[in-house]
Amino acid sequence: MNKIFLLCVLGVVATIVAVTIFKIPLNTIFFFGILLACPLMHFFMMSGRHDHQAKDKKV
């Protein structure tokens, strides 16, 4: 759980740095954040899934 918290904090820090130092508009950051949210959520939701039926079947 600490790794996820660290990634969230780093994401906030990266956003602040991008807006203040690199002058990237906030709406651009939100757009790409939403664009990346879908595959990231899919990856993390499916990473805990285990296929127990495949282990029981013998081919």
A tleap script that builds the chain and sets N, CA, C and O, in Angstrom:
source leaprc.protein.ff14SB
mol = sequence {
  NMET ASN LYS ILE PHE LEU LEU CYS VAL LEU
  GLY VAL VAL ALA THR ILE VAL ALA VAL THR
  ILE PHE LYS ILE PRO LEU ASN THR ILE PHE
  PHE PHE GLY ILE LEU LEU ALA CYS PRO LEU
  MET HIE PHE PHE MET MET SER GLY ARG HIE
  ASP HIE GLN ALA LYS ASP LYS LYS CVAL
}
set mol.1.N position { 0.826 -1.192 0.000 }
set mol.1.CA position { 0.000 0.000 0.000 }
set mol.1.C position { 0.868 1.253 0.000 }
set mol.1.O position { 0.437 2.298 -0.489 }
set mol.2.N position { 2.061 1.170 0.531 }
set mol.2.CA position { 2.939 2.328 0.570 }
set mol.2.C position { 3.412 2.730 -0.819 }
set mol.2.O position { 3.660 3.909 -1.071 }
set mol.3.N position { 3.539 1.764 -1.723 }
set mol.3.CA position { 3.969 2.074 -3.084 }
set mol.3.C position { 2.910 2.902 -3.812 }
set mol.3.O position { 3.241 3.828 -4.552 }
set mol.4.N position { 1.647 2.569 -3.601 }
set mol.4.CA position { 0.567 3.312 -4.250 }
set mol.4.C position { 0.519 4.733 -3.714 }
set mol.4.O position { 0.336 5.678 -4.481 }
set mol.5.N position { 0.682 4.894 -2.403 }
set mol.5.CA position { 0.698 6.228 -1.804 }
set mol.5.C position { 1.859 7.050 -2.362 }
set mol.5.O position { 1.691 8.229 -2.674 }
set mol.6.N position { 3.014 6.444 -2.485 }
set mol.6.CA position { 4.183 7.139 -3.016 }
set mol.6.C position { 3.959 7.563 -4.469 }
set mol.6.O position { 4.344 8.665 -4.859 }
set mol.7.N position { 3.340 6.695 -5.269 }
set mol.7.CA position { 3.043 7.045 -6.656 }
set mol.7.C position { 2.052 8.204 -6.745 }
set mol.7.O position { 2.182 9.065 -7.616 }
set mol.8.N position { 1.073 8.231 -5.859 }
set mol.8.CA position { 0.107 9.336 -5.854 }
set mol.8.C position { 0.771 10.651 -5.471 }
set mol.8.O position { 0.496 11.687 -6.076 }
set mol.9.N position { 1.633 10.614 -4.479 }
set mol.9.CA position { 2.343 11.830 -4.069 }
set mol.9.C position { 3.265 12.304 -5.192 }
set mol.9.O position { 3.338 13.502 -5.467 }
set mol.10.N position { 3.959 11.389 -5.833 }
set mol.10.CA position { 4.827 11.762 -6.954 }
set mol.10.C position { 4.030 12.327 -8.127 }
set mol.10.O position { 4.510 13.214 -8.832 }
set mol.11.N position { 2.830 11.825 -8.336 }
set mol.11.CA position { 1.974 12.352 -9.384 }
set mol.11.C position { 1.551 13.783 -9.111 }
set mol.11.O position { 1.520 14.614 -10.019 }
set mol.12.N position { 1.225 14.070 -7.858 }
set mol.12.CA position { 0.848 15.438 -7.483 }
set mol.12.C position { 2.046 16.379 -7.627 }
set mol.12.O position { 1.908 17.490 -8.139 }
set mol.13.N position { 3.209 15.938 -7.179 }
set mol.13.CA position { 4.416 16.758 -7.288 }
set mol.13.C position { 4.770 17.000 -8.758 }
set mol.13.O position { 5.146 18.111 -9.133 }
set mol.14.N position { 4.651 15.968 -9.580 }
set mol.14.CA position { 4.938 16.120 -11.011 }
set mol.14.C position { 3.960 17.096 -11.665 }
set mol.14.O position { 4.346 17.865 -12.546 }
set mol.15.N position { 2.707 17.068 -11.242 }
set mol.15.CA position { 1.721 18.007 -11.777 }
set mol.15.C position { 2.055 19.437 -11.396 }
set mol.15.O position { 1.986 20.336 -12.235 }
set mol.16.N position { 2.416 19.656 -10.145 }
set mol.16.CA position { 2.772 20.999 -9.690 }
set mol.16.C position { 4.007 21.503 -10.429 }
set mol.16.O position { 4.050 22.664 -10.838 }
set mol.17.N position { 5.004 20.650 -10.602 }
set mol.17.CA position { 6.223 21.043 -11.325 }
set mol.17.C position { 5.901 21.352 -12.784 }
set mol.17.O position { 6.418 22.323 -13.337 }
set mol.18.N position { 5.058 20.543 -13.410 }
set mol.18.CA position { 4.715 20.755 -14.818 }
set mol.18.C position { 3.986 22.077 -15.014 }
set mol.18.O position { 4.208 22.770 -16.006 }
set mol.19.N position { 3.116 22.427 -14.071 }
set mol.19.CA position { 2.348 23.658 -14.211 }
set mol.19.C position { 3.205 24.879 -13.899 }
set mol.19.O position { 3.133 25.880 -14.612 }
set mol.20.N position { 4.008 24.813 -12.855 }
set mol.20.CA position { 4.752 25.997 -12.431 }
set mol.20.C position { 6.040 26.209 -13.222 }
set mol.20.O position { 6.310 27.329 -13.656 }
set mol.21.N position { 6.822 25.184 -13.414 }
set mol.21.CA position { 8.123 25.358 -14.057 }
set mol.21.C position { 8.018 25.285 -15.581 }
set mol.21.O position { 8.562 26.141 -16.279 }
set mol.22.N position { 7.330 24.280 -16.096 }
set mol.22.CA position { 7.272 24.086 -17.543 }
set mol.22.C position { 6.103 24.806 -18.198 }
set mol.22.O position { 5.976 24.782 -19.423 }
set mol.23.N position { 5.248 25.445 -17.413 }
set mol.23.CA position { 4.111 26.242 -17.913 }
set mol.23.C position { 3.166 25.439 -18.803 }
set mol.23.O position { 2.651 25.948 -19.798 }
set mol.24.N position { 2.946 24.183 -18.434 }
set mol.24.CA position { 1.987 23.348 -19.152 }
set mol.24.C position { 0.594 23.684 -18.613 }
set mol.24.O position { 0.395 23.703 -17.399 }
set mol.25.N position { -0.375 23.949 -19.502 }
set mol.25.CA position { -1.721 24.286 -19.033 }
set mol.25.C position { -2.355 23.142 -18.252 }
set mol.25.O position { -2.165 21.968 -18.572 }
set mol.26.N position { -3.098 23.503 -17.239 }
set mol.26.CA position { -3.703 22.507 -16.364 }
set mol.26.C position { -4.728 21.650 -17.103 }
set mol.26.O position { -4.871 20.466 -16.797 }
set mol.27.N position { -5.443 22.224 -18.068 }
set mol.27.CA position { -6.419 21.419 -18.806 }
set mol.27.C position { -5.739 20.346 -19.661 }
set mol.27.O position { -6.328 19.292 -19.898 }
set mol.28.N position { -4.526 20.591 -20.121 }
set mol.28.CA position { -3.777 19.577 -20.868 }
set mol.28.C position { -3.385 18.420 -19.952 }
set mol.28.O position { -3.445 17.256 -20.350 }
set mol.29.N position { -2.989 18.744 -18.736 }
set mol.29.CA position { -2.620 17.702 -17.773 }
set mol.29.C position { -3.838 16.868 -17.408 }
set mol.29.O position { -3.742 15.646 -17.303 }
set mol.30.N position { -4.999 17.525 -17.212 }
set mol.30.CA position { -6.225 16.780 -16.910 }
set mol.30.C position { -6.637 15.888 -18.074 }
set mol.30.O position { -7.091 14.762 -17.871 }
set mol.31.N position { -6.479 16.393 -19.293 }
set mol.31.CA position { -6.841 15.594 -20.460 }
set mol.31.C position { -6.009 14.315 -20.531 }
set mol.31.O position { -6.556 13.225 -20.701 }
set mol.32.N position { -4.692 14.445 -20.402 }
set mol.32.CA position { -3.845 13.254 -20.474 }
set mol.32.C position { -4.001 12.370 -19.238 }
set mol.32.O position { -3.811 11.157 -19.317 }
set mol.33.N position { -4.342 12.966 -18.109 }
set mol.33.CA position { -4.625 12.162 -16.912 }
set mol.33.C position { -5.840 11.279 -17.099 }
set mol.33.O position { -5.827 10.106 -16.724 }
set mol.34.N position { -6.895 11.840 -17.681 }
set mol.34.CA position { -8.092 11.049 -17.960 }
set mol.34.C position { -7.806 10.016 -19.039 }
set mol.34.O position { -8.300 8.890 -18.974 }
set mol.35.N position { -7.013 10.396 -20.023 }
set mol.35.CA position { -6.662 9.479 -21.104 }
set mol.35.C position { -5.873 8.276 -20.572 }
set mol.35.O position { -6.053 7.158 -21.055 }
set mol.36.N position { -5.010 8.496 -19.591 }
set mol.36.CA position { -4.221 7.408 -19.009 }
set mol.36.C position { -4.959 6.653 -17.911 }
set mol.36.O position { -4.563 5.543 -17.556 }
set mol.37.N position { -6.019 7.232 -17.372 }
set mol.37.CA position { -6.729 6.605 -16.258 }
set mol.37.C position { -7.368 5.280 -16.675 }
set mol.37.O position { -7.349 4.318 -15.907 }
set mol.38.N position { -7.925 5.221 -17.863 }
set mol.38.CA position { -8.619 4.012 -18.298 }
set mol.38.C position { -7.690 2.798 -18.380 }
set mol.38.O position { -8.000 1.774 -17.772 }
set mol.39.N position { -6.568 2.863 -19.099 }
set mol.39.CA position { -5.708 1.668 -19.141 }
set mol.39.C position { -5.064 1.345 -17.793 }
set mol.39.O position { -4.838 0.177 -17.477 }
set mol.40.N position { -4.769 2.375 -16.997 }
set mol.40.CA position { -4.179 2.111 -15.682 }
set mol.40.C position { -5.178 1.421 -14.757 }
set mol.40.O position { -4.816 0.488 -14.040 }
set mol.41.N position { -6.422 1.870 -14.767 }
set mol.41.CA position { -7.436 1.212 -13.938 }
set mol.41.C position { -7.659 -0.217 -14.399 }
set mol.41.O position { -7.812 -1.118 -13.573 }
set mol.42.N position { -7.680 -0.435 -15.705 }
set mol.42.CA position { -7.850 -1.789 -16.225 }
set mol.42.C position { -6.699 -2.689 -15.783 }
set mol.42.O position { -6.917 -3.833 -15.386 }
set mol.43.N position { -5.487 -2.175 -15.852 }
set mol.43.CA position { -4.316 -2.950 -15.452 }
set mol.43.C position { -4.374 -3.308 -13.971 }
set mol.43.O position { -4.149 -4.461 -13.605 }
set mol.44.N position { -4.671 -2.332 -13.116 }
set mol.44.CA position { -4.668 -2.597 -11.678 }
set mol.44.C position { -5.872 -3.427 -11.243 }
set mol.44.O position { -5.775 -4.182 -10.275 }
set mol.45.N position { -6.993 -3.304 -11.929 }
set mol.45.CA position { -8.156 -4.108 -11.566 }
set mol.45.C position { -7.961 -5.566 -11.962 }
set mol.45.O position { -8.442 -6.465 -11.272 }
set mol.46.N position { -7.266 -5.804 -13.058 }
set mol.46.CA position { -7.067 -7.170 -13.520 }
set mol.46.C position { -5.836 -7.839 -12.911 }
set mol.46.O position { -5.674 -9.052 -13.043 }
set mol.47.N position { -4.974 -7.084 -12.254 }
set mol.47.CA position { -3.744 -7.678 -11.725 }
set mol.47.C position { -4.010 -8.589 -10.534 }
set mol.47.O position { -3.215 -9.494 -10.282 }
set mol.48.N position { -5.079 -8.390 -9.802 }
set mol.48.CA position { -5.388 -9.226 -8.651 }
set mol.48.C position { -6.234 -10.427 -8.984 }
set mol.48.O position { -6.535 -11.236 -8.106 }
set mol.49.N position { -6.621 -10.557 -10.229 }
set mol.49.CA position { -7.503 -11.648 -10.644 }
set mol.49.C position { -6.689 -12.903 -10.910 }
set mol.49.O position { -5.674 -12.867 -11.606 }
set mol.50.N position { -7.146 -14.009 -10.350 }
set mol.50.CA position { -6.457 -15.283 -10.548 }
set mol.50.C position { -7.431 -16.278 -11.163 }
set mol.50.O position { -8.610 -16.308 -10.809 }
set mol.51.N position { -6.942 -17.067 -12.058 }
set mol.51.CA position { -7.773 -18.071 -12.712 }
set mol.51.C position { -7.575 -19.402 -12.005 }
set mol.51.O position { -6.649 -20.153 -12.312 }
set mol.52.N position { -8.466 -19.684 -11.046 }
set mol.52.CA position { -8.339 -20.912 -10.262 }
set mol.52.C position { -8.865 -22.128 -11.024 }
set mol.52.O position { -8.458 -23.255 -10.744 }
set mol.53.N position { -9.758 -21.912 -11.976 }
set mol.53.CA position { -10.315 -23.037 -12.708 }
set mol.53.C position { -9.286 -23.664 -13.637 }
set mol.53.O position { -9.334 -24.871 -13.878 }
set mol.54.N position { -8.380 -22.890 -14.153 }
set mol.54.CA position { -7.363 -23.428 -15.058 }
set mol.54.C position { -6.410 -24.371 -14.328 }
set mol.54.O position { -5.884 -25.308 -14.929 }
set mol.55.N position { -6.187 -24.133 -13.045 }
set mol.55.CA position { -5.298 -25.008 -12.276 }
set mol.55.C position { -5.956 -26.356 -11.998 }
set mol.55.O position { -5.280 -27.382 -11.921 }
set mol.56.N position { -7.289 -26.344 -11.847 }
set mol.56.CA position { -7.996 -27.577 -11.532 }
set mol.56.C position { -8.132 -28.493 -12.736 }
set mol.56.O position { -8.177 -29.713 -12.580 }
set mol.57.N position { -8.196 -27.933 -13.916 }
set mol.57.CA position { -8.363 -28.734 -15.128 }
set mol.57.C position { -7.016 -29.333 -15.551 }
set mol.57.O position { -5.982 -28.665 -15.563 }
set mol.58.N position { -7.081 -30.622 -15.896 }
set mol.58.CA position { -5.874 -31.271 -16.417 }
set mol.58.C position { -6.131 -31.614 -17.873 }
set mol.58.O position { -7.117 -32.272 -18.204 }
set mol.59.N position { -5.253 -31.172 -18.722 }
set mol.59.CA position { -5.433 -31.377 -20.157 }
set mol.59.C position { -4.688 -32.594 -20.606 }
set mol.59.O position { -4.717 -32.934 -21.789 }
savepdb mol mol.pdb
quit
